């Protein structure tokens, strides 16, 4: 071997190193992960999880509500399977106010009108309160300002849903001196709502259907009795969070579904369907998949008490940890018995309600609807109306999307012609009722939506470039570039 000076050798090594750095990182052949995940996500296996959730409810007082033994058994069923599949699983505990309906009655001239007490509503005395009815005129923002409630002191107000949260309406009415509030739906069907949290609740408030509200609107000044009572108690519950052990931790693909039911029933469609589908997809993906981006699954608790679990989770993250989440997809009620096929309107192309989601939400919508449309299933948009666990993710700017098959609203004739099912009937006639059981699921819709979720999760696990510009290969290229730079610095210093 001949002897050479160090400098020419360093120059040679540096030249070779920079030539390597300039060469694009080799890209593997296109992965079949999305299609494989669809193929492996079996409808029968998802249904088996639903059977388990039904049996858990049947064995624990008929429900799986947050903080109950039924919820804990459901959460451990999920967590145990994910731990066995190799996931990093955490249980995140949080406090919340548990509520349960004691009484809900509205009587006008001796005739009863069906009413649903809003979650966190203050209670009336036993037997209710009796007062004149004050009908609030409908305008562009009905009942959203104190000025809408002229002359309502000592009265029970009747106000239309729309434009602002229920809590804002009842607070404005309370500021004007009203002693109770009845909010009626602005579309067909009953109204089941929440005031958000106990601190926002001012006066007893309940919801009624559009038809009943319109009938009452002609009875301004009539004497009405409102009896709304709700048991409230401070409790704790917990979320189950599972993440793959492979993939980038600074560009996480996240999917979530709430696991809790309402106290009134087992919650198999709402939201056993979303939870069971995500569980099976997670099991088929496995805890150590060959993916570019880590995949994180959230099984939320206390959604039915105001999105408490998911809100606690997002708020517990630092700004940097929130930034690590590339996107969030939410799946709440994906097997309604009179199913519609809705995707959250990320680009606000419908021009309805709250507007578009954060940048990237439109691309999530396109991915989900593209899969369904490509398999002959037409879709419609649904507004980010704040009724499910995407709420806090959107609030901090995380791109969001998801699928939904409808709740208490009614299917139109046009939708029945397009999707099948019954026009003039709620998408889920058992919404928030004891009959939300194994017989309350459209398994064709559940299977179709589960396939769309599996494909989309698999797609984003490989690349989120369409959502946030992070291209595949960056994780491999970054340490390679760092190693080259370190070697160059070492040789230059020699």
C-alpha positions in Angstrom: 0.0 0.0 0.0 1.4 3.4 -1.0 1.3 6.3 1.5 -0.8 9.4 0.8 -1.3 12.6 2.5 -4.4 13.1 4.6 -5.7 16.1 2.7 -6.2 14.5 -0.7 -7.9 11.5 1.0 -10.2 13.8 2.8 -11.0 15.6 -0.5 -11.8 12.2 -2.1 -14.1 11.1 0.8 -15.9 14.4 0.9 -16.5 14.3 -2.8 -17.9 10.8 -2.6 -20.0 11.8 0.5 -21.5 14.9 -1.2 -22.2 12.9 -4.3 -24.2 10.4 -2.2 -26.0 13.3 -0.5 -27.0 14.8 -3.8 -28.5 11.5 -4.9 -32.2 11.1 -4.1 -33.0 8.5 -1.5 -34.2 5.4 -3.2 -37.9 5.0 -3.1 -39.4 1.6 -2.6 -42.0 0.2 -5.0 -45.5 1.5 -4.2 -46.8 -0.2 -1.1 -49.9 -2.3 -1.2 -50.7 -1.4 2.5 -54.0 0.5 1.8 -55.4 -2.4 -0.3 -54.1 -5.0 2.1 -55.6 -3.3 5.1 -59.0 -3.1 3.3 -58.8 -6.8 2.4 -57.8 -7.8 6.0 -60.5 -5.6 7.7 -63.3 -8.2 7.9 -66.9 -7.2 8.6 -67.5 -10.3 10.6 -64.6 -9.4 12.9 -66.0 -5.9 13.4 -69.4 -7.4 14.2 -67.8 -9.7 16.8 -66.5 -6.6 18.6 -70.0 -5.2 18.6 -71.3 -8.4 20.1 -68.7 -8.0 22.8 -69.8 -4.5 23.5 -73.5 -5.5 23.7 -72.7 -8.3 26.2 -70.7 -5.9 28.3 -73.6 -3.5 28.4 -76.1 -6.3 29.2 -73.8 -7.3 32.1 -73.4 -3.8 33.5 -76.8 -2.2 33.8 -77.6 -1.9 30.1 -75.1 0.8 29.2 -71.5 1.7 28.7 -71.6 5.3 29.9 -68.4 7.1 30.9 -67.3 6.3 34.5 -69.5 3.2 34.7 -68.3 -0.4 35.0 -69.7 -0.9 31.5 -67.4 1.7 30.1 -64.4 0.4 32.0 -65.0 -3.1 30.7 -65.3 -1.8 27.2 -62.1 0.2 27.5 -60.2 -2.8 28.9 -61.5 -5.0 26.1 -60.1 -2.5 23.6 -56.8 -1.9 25.5 -56.1 -5.5 26.0 -56.4 -6.4 22.4 -54.2 -3.5 21.3 -51.5 -4.3 23.8 -51.5 -7.9 22.6 -51.1 -6.6 19.0 -48.0 -4.8 20.0 -49.2 -1.2 20.4 -47.9 1.3 22.9 -51.1 1.8 25.0 -51.9 4.5 27.5 -54.9 5.1 29.7 -55.5 8.8 30.2 -57.8 9.6 33.2 -59.7 12.9 33.5 -62.5 14.4 35.6 -66.0 15.3 34.3 -69.5 16.0 35.4 -71.7 12.9 35.0 -75.4 13.6 34.3 -78.5 11.4 34.2 -82.0 12.5 33.4 -84.5 12.4 36.3 -87.5 14.2 34.6 -88.3 15.8 31.3 -91.8 17.1 30.7 -93.4 20.1 28.9 -97.2 20.6 29.3 -99.2 23.2 27.5 -102.9 23.6 28.4 -102.9 20.0 29.8 -101.4 18.5 26.6 -97.8 17.1 26.9 -95.2 18.0 24.3 -92.2 15.6 24.1 -89.0 17.3 25.3 -85.4 16.3 26.0 -83.5 17.9 28.8 -80.2 19.4 27.5 -77.1 18.0 29.2 -75.9 20.2 32.1 -79.2 22.0 32.3 -80.0 23.3 35.7 -83.0 21.5 37.3 -86.4 22.9 38.0 -88.0 22.2 41.3 -89.8 18.8 41.6 -93.1 19.3 39.7 -91.6 21.9 37.4 -92.1 25.6 36.9 -95.3 27.2 35.5 -95.1 30.5 33.6 -96.3 32.2 30.4 -94.7 31.2 27.1 -92.7 33.9 25.3 -92.2 33.2 21.6 -88.9 34.6 20.3 -89.2 35.8 16.6 -87.1 34.0 14.1 -84.4 36.0 12.3 -80.9 35.4 11.0 -79.6 34.7 14.5 -82.7 33.7 16.6 -82.2 34.2 20.3 -78.5 34.8 20.1 -78.5 38.3 21.7 -80.2 39.6 24.8 -82.0 42.1 22.6 -84.0 39.2 21.1 -85.7 38.6 24.4 -87.7 41.8 25.1 -90.4 41.4 27.7 -89.5 37.8 28.7 -88.8 38.4 32.5 -90.5 35.7 34.5 -91.4 33.7 31.4 -90.4 30.5 29.6 -89.0 31.3 26.2 -89.5 29.4 23.0 -86.7 29.9 20.5 -85.5 28.3 17.3 -82.3 26.4 16.9 -79.7 28.0 14.7 -76.7 30.4 14.3 -75.3 30.1 17.8 -74.8 27.4 20.5 -77.7 26.4 22.7 -75.7 27.7 25.7 -75.5 31.1 24.2 -79.3 31.2 23.6 -80.2 30.2 27.2 -77.6 32.6 28.7 -79.0 35.5 26.7 -82.5 34.5 27.8 -81.4 34.3 31.4 -79.8 37.8 31.2 -83.2 39.1 30.0 -84.9 37.5 33.0 -86.4 34.3 31.5 -86.9 31.4 33.9 -86.7 28.6 31.4 -85.9 27.9 27.7 -87.4 25.6 25.2 -85.4 25.3 22.0 -87.0 23.8 18.9 -85.2 22.2 16.0 -84.8 24.0 12.7 -85.1 20.8 10.7 -87.3 17.8 10.9 -86.8 15.6 14.0 -86.4 15.9 17.8 -83.6 18.0 19.3 -81.1 16.4 21.7 -78.5 18.9 22.8 -76.0 20.0 25.4 -75.2 23.3 27.1 -71.5 22.3 26.9 -70.5 22.4 30.6 -72.1 23.1 34.0 -70.5 26.6 34.1 -72.4 27.7 31.0 -75.8 26.5 32.2 -78.0 29.3 33.6 -81.7 28.3 33.3 -83.5 25.0 32.8 -83.3 24.2 29.1 -84.8 21.5 26.9 -85.2 20.7 23.2 -88.3 19.8 21.1 -88.9 18.9 17.5 -89.4 21.4 14.7 -93.1 20.4 14.3 -93.9 20.8 18.0 -92.0 24.1 18.0 -93.9 25.5 15.1 -97.2 24.5 16.7 -96.2 26.2 20.0 -95.1 29.3 18.1 -98.7 30.2 17.6 -99.4 30.1 21.4 -97.5 33.1 22.6 -98.6 33.9 26.2 -100.1 30.4 26.9 -99.4 29.0 30.3 -96.9 26.2 30.2 -95.3 23.9 32.8 -91.6 22.9 32.4 -90.3 20.1 34.5 -86.6 19.3 33.7 -84.5 17.6 36.3 -81.0 16.1 35.9 -78.8 14.2 38.4 -75.2 15.6 38.3 -72.1 14.2 40.0 -68.3 14.7 39.7 -66.7 11.6 38.4 -63.6 10.4 36.5 -63.2 8.3 33.4 -60.4 7.6 30.9 -59.4 7.5 27.3 -57.5 4.7 25.7 -54.7 5.8 23.3 -52.7 3.3 21.2 -49.8 4.1 18.9 -47.7 2.0 16.5 -44.1 1.5 17.6 -42.9 2.3 14.0 -43.2 5.4 11.9 -42.4 9.0 12.4 -43.4 10.4 15.7 -43.4 14.0 14.5 -45.9 13.4 11.7 -48.6 11.2 13.3 -51.7 10.0 11.6 -54.5 9.9 14.1 -58.0 8.4 14.0 -60.5 8.4 16.9 -63.9 7.3 18.0 -65.8 7.7 21.2 -66.3 4.5 23.2 -68.9 5.6 25.7 -72.6 5.3 25.3 -75.4 7.4 26.8 -76.7 6.2 30.2 -80.0 5.3 28.4 -78.7 2.4 26.4 -75.8 0.1 25.1 -74.8 2.5 22.3 -74.0 -0.1 19.7 -74.4 2.3 16.7 -73.5 5.3 18.8 -70.6 4.7 18.9 -69.9 1.0 19.0 -69.7 1.0 15.3 -66.9 3.6 15.1 -65.0 2.0 17.9 -65.3 -1.5 16.6 -64.2 -0.5 13.1 -61.1 1.3 14.4 -60.2 -1.5 16.7 -60.3 -4.1 13.9 -58.3 -1.8 11.6 -55.7 -1.3 14.3 -55.4 -5.0 14.9 -54.9 -5.7 11.2 -52.4 -2.9 10.9 -50.5 -4.2 13.9 -48.3 -2.4 16.4 -45.1 -2.5 14.3 -46.2 -2.0 10.7 -43.9 -0.9 7.8 -45.2 2.7 7.6 -43.7 6.1 7.1 -45.8 7.8 9.8 -46.8 6.5 13.2 -50.5 5.8 13.5 -52.3 6.7 16.7 -55.8 5.6 17.7 -57.9 7.4 20.3 -60.9 5.7 22.0 -62.5 8.7 23.8 -64.7 8.7 26.9 -67.3 11.2 28.0 -68.1 12.3 24.5 -71.7 12.1 25.4 -71.1 14.6 28.2 -69.7 17.3 25.9 -66.7 15.9 24.1 -64.9 15.9 27.5 -62.3 13.1 26.9 -61.1 14.3 23.5 -61.0 17.9 24.6 -58.9 16.9 27.7 -56.6 14.9 25.4 -55.9 17.8 23.0 -55.6 20.3 25.7 -53.1 18.1 27.6 -50.7 18.3 24.6 -48.0 21.0 24.3 -48.0 23.1 21.2 -45.1 20.9 19.9 -47.0 17.7 20.6 -50.1 19.1 18.8 -47.8 20.0 15.9 -46.7 16.3 15.8 -50.2 15.3 14.8 -50.4 15.5 11.0 -54.2 15.0 10.8 -57.1 13.7 12.8 -60.0 11.6 11.5 -63.2 11.0 13.5 -65.6 8.2 13.1 -68.9 8.5 15.1 -71.9 6.5 14.1 -70.9 4.7 10.9 -73.6 2.0 10.8 -76.9 3.8 11.3 -79.9 1.6 10.4 -81.4 4.0 7.9 -77.9 5.0 6.8 -76.8 8.1 4.9 -73.2 8.4 3.6 -71.8 11.7 4.9 -68.2 13.0 5.0 -67.3 16.1 7.0 -67.2 19.0 4.7 -63.6 20.0 5.0 -63.6 22.5 2.2 -67.1 24.0 3.0 -68.2 23.3 -0.6 -71.8 23.0 0.8 -71.6 26.5 2.3 -73.5 25.4 5.3 -72.8 26.1 9.0 -69.4 26.7 10.5 -67.2 26.9 7.5 -64.2 24.9 6.3 -61.8 22.9 8.6 -58.1 23.8 9.0 -56.0 23.5 5.8 -55.7 19.8 4.9 -59.3 19.0 5.9 -60.4 19.2 2.3 -57.8 16.6 1.3 -59.0 14.3 4.0 -62.5 14.6 2.8 -61.4 13.9 -0.8 -59.6 10.8 0.3 -62.6 9.4 2.1 -65.2 10.3 -0.5 -62.9 9.3 -3.3 -62.7 5.8 -2.0 -66.5 5.5 -1.5 -67.4 7.2 -4.7 -64.9 5.0 -6.6 -66.9 2.0 -5.4 -70.3 3.3 -6.4 -71.3 4.8 -3.1 -72.3 8.5 -3.5 -71.7 10.8 -0.6 -72.9 14.1 0.8 -71.1 16.6 3.0 -71.9 17.2 6.7 -71.0 20.3 8.6 -68.4 20.5 11.3 -71.2 21.4 13.7 -69.2 20.7 16.9 -71.2 17.6 17.9 -68.3 15.1 17.9 -64.7 14.7 18.9 -63.1 16.5 16.0 -64.0 19.8 17.8 -60.9 20.5 19.8 -58.6 19.2 17.1 -60.1 21.8 14.7 -59.9 24.5 17.4 -56.1 24.1 17.6 -55.7 24.0 13.8 -55.2 20.2 13.2 -56.6 19.1 9.8 -59.7 16.9 10.4 -62.2 14.8 8.6 -64.3 11.7 9.0 -67.4 9.7 8.1 -71.0 9.7 9.6 -74.2 7.9 8.7 -76.7 10.2 10.4 -78.4 10.5 13.8 -81.8 11.9 14.7 -82.4 13.9 11.5 -84.7 12.4 8.8 -83.7 11.0 5.5 -85.1 12.9 2.5 -86.9 11.3 -0.5 -83.9 12.2 -2.7 -81.5 10.5 -0.2 -83.7 7.4 -0.1 -83.7 7.2 -3.9 -79.9 7.5 -3.9 -79.0 5.3 -0.9 -82.0 3.2 -0.2 -83.8 3.1 3.1 -86.9 5.0 4.2 -87.6 8.6 3.5 -89.2 10.6 6.3 -87.5 8.4 9.0 -84.5 9.2 11.1 -81.2 7.9 10.0 -81.1 6.3 13.5 -84.6 6.0 15.1 -82.9 4.6 18.2 -80.5 7.5 18.7 -79.7 7.9 22.4 -82.2 5.3 23.4 -82.2 1.8 24.9 -83.0 0.3 21.5 -79.5 1.2 20.2 -78.5 -2.4 20.3 -77.2 -5.1 17.9 -80.4 -4.9 15.9 -79.8 -1.2 15.3 -77.0 -1.5 12.8 -76.8 -1.4 8.9 -73.9 -3.8 8.4 -73.6 -3.0 4.7 -73.0 0.7 5.6 -70.6 -0.4 8.4 -68.6 -2.6 6.1 -68.4 0.1 3.4 -67.3 2.8 5.8 -64.8 0.5 7.5 -63.2 -0.2 4.1 -63.0 3.5 3.4 -61.4 4.1 6.8 -58.9 1.2 6.4 -57.8 2.5 2.9 -57.5 6.1 4.1 -55.5 5.2 7.3 -53.2 3.0 5.2 -52.7 5.7 2.6 -51.9 8.5 5.1 -49.6 6.1 7.1 -47.4 6.1 4.0 -47.7 9.7 3.1 -49.4 12.9 4.3 -48.0 15.0 1.5 -51.4 16.0 0.2 -52.5 17.2 3.6 -49.4 19.0 5.0 -46.7 18.7 2.3 -44.6 16.2 4.3 -43.4 13.8 1.6 -42.5 10.1 2.2 -38.7 9.5 2.5 -38.1 12.6 4.5 -37.6 10.6 7.7 -35.0 8.4 6.0 -33.3 11.3 4.2 -33.0 13.5 7.3 -30.6 11.2 9.3 -28.7 10.4 6.2 -28.1 14.1 5.5 -27.1 14.6 9.1 -24.6 11.7 8.9 -23.1 13.1 5.8 -22.8 16.6 7.3 -21.2 15.2 10.5 -18.7 13.1 8.4 -17.8 16.2 6.4 -17.2 18.2 9.5 -15.0 15.5 11.0 -12.9 15.2 7.9 -12.5 19.0 7.5 -11.3 19.2 11.0 -8.7 16.5 10.5 
